[in-house]
Amino acid sequence: MSTKYGKLARHIGEFVIEKMIFLSGLITIAMVGLIFLFLLKESSSLFDTVTLAEFLGGTHWYPISDPPQFGVVALLTGSAWVTLGAMVIAMPLGIACAVYIAEVAPPFVREYLKLTVELLAAIPSVVFGFVGIVTIVPLVRSIFGLPTGLTGMAGSMVLAFMAMPTLVSIAEDSIRAVPSTYKEASLALGATEWQTLMRVIVPAASPGIAAAVMLALGRVIGETMAVMMVTGNAAVIPSGLLQPMRTLTATIAAEMGETVHHSDHYFALFAIGALLFLITFVINCLSNLFVTNVKKS
């Protein structure tokens, strides 16, 4: 009898836990949807005076001029340059670091490196900004002979180091999750350690590595304080990383505290927030699609 009641209690407990997990997922989706609806609500008033084409295609961001101009092309271009530069630096370094930690480093070195990477993730972004101003900005100015080091290159270098912990941690976990039989079979067939690593283990872990890259990309796009401190905050269309520029996130952070409540400028900043939301949503969808296709192949 006690066994019967025990099975019933266990069944009820599993049912309750299952429904709680399902409810938690629904709440998360609802919160994301409500955030997006709030951004749309606050930004929609802007388009009573500015068309969507003027907002997305305008090349000038002069919110306090007469008449004001709310074109985000310069801000989008700045975000694109900084993000591209950061990922070009972070991807090879991060993946190489993850491979070394997972497959090459001795056990005591592996634990030390993992701890160091995790500590990097705990450093506040404003500290990265201060370090960038003190070290990276003068370095960029002296190496490239520029009048100022406050450029997209400095922002990319700072953001690359900020993205490294996410990229390294997830990629390293993915590499270590590859079954040991893959490596044993490859070595048994006569492949060298390097060939096994590059042609068997890394391709097998590619879905997790792709997910790590996409999460690092989202980290880079959403960063605000550090990039605002080192990129020069010039709302102009840059032609390369060696020029001052401003990102979408830095614009919101720099101007939200000064704008008049419920003005066109206020609504334009919320429109930038909605645009950022859509960009990150598209990146996540593409990353999921890519990872799914890689797993099927």
Buried (B, 14 or more C-beta within 10 A) or exposed (E): EEEEEEEEEEEEEEEEEEEEEEEEEEEEEEEEEEEBEEBBEBBEBBBEEBEEEBBEEBEBBEBEEEEBBBBBBBBBBBBBBBBBBBBEBBBEBBBEBBBBBBBEBEEEEBEEBBEEBEEBEEEEBEEBBBBBBEBBBEBBBEEEEBEEBBBBBBBBBBBBBBBBBBBBBBBBBBBBEBEEEBBEEBBEEEBEEEEBBEEBBBEBBBBBBBBBBBBBBBBBBEBBBBBBBBBBBBBBBBEEBBBBBBBBBBBBBBBBEEBEEEBBBBBBBBBBBBBBBEBBEEBBEEBEEBBEEBEEE
